[in-house]
């Protein structure tokens, strides 16, 4: 009789344990919530600055010089990016291909972002209202419309620690982010392309990127580099940074076949040979940067089935130098008009708001 009475309890405990295990596994393989709020796009980038600070990846950096506009932003909102931003997730919308169209300049990519950090909602709201030309209300959330070089940057405060922005031409994009933020967090949420490849991101990555490579004569490259030199055919690249006592970089390119992966690996190795030759030339003229040399020496490329894999160890000294130089690179131009910055650098660009 005791066994019969305890059996249902035992089965219930086992079932509960199975459900909890399933939930934990799903959450482990689900993109971070900031990324799941993003709309469908061609590329995604995520950076966990909070864990980077805890890992002391940048070490002790010199004090950051604040330009006058950024200082005004700090005084108005109380928000300092290098101190208060914990997570950021970007969605990149590639420009549409225009077959047969002869445009003097290619269209630029559009961006949607989610920022998570320590914000003071009332002060930030007052600041956004001041620089916007109009404010829309959607599901009890204010959407601030900020004119920006012929387009509109839409910004919405989603919660006590989350802000979303988008310069996509369709106002439904920012509204979709608001809709997703009002639903219960689900490991099944987020864009299909992101969910499909996020499982390839190594566990505990501090930063990662998933993006399509679409080489085409009709489709201008959304970035500064023409990837058609390396990718003659479409592919998907998953890149990540992990801290395992050292910073490990890994990038996997998913090609259409084993032959394409082998060709890509050979092309990358050719480029690396050129870099090493240039490094040897610099060594003869005074010596290369030791951190750059260590990074280049650690680079390895190989092909495995339908993917080409690049791995390297990034010296922390190289990260410190990059971060120490970034404030000057993000410094605003001293030319009018007093409008918000380009959306491609919203994180640093908000330093230019007046």
ABEGO torsion letter per residue (X at the ends): XAAAAAAAAAAAAAAAAAAAAAAAAAAAABBBAAAAABBBBABBBBBBAAAAAAAGAAEBBBBBBBBAAAAAAAAAAGBBAAAABABBBBBBBBBBBBBGBBBABBBBBBBBBBBBBBBBAAAAAAAAAAABABBBBBGGBBBBBBBBGGBBBBBBBABAABBBBBABABAAAAAAAAAAAABBBBAABEBAAAAAAAAABBBGBABBBBBBBBBBAABBBABABBAAAABABBBBBBBBBBBBGBBBBBBBBBBABAAAAAAAAAAAAAAAAAAAAAAAAAAAAGEBBAAAAAAAAABBBBBBEABBBBBBBBBAAAAAAAAAAAAAAABBBABOBBBBBBAAAAAAAAAABX
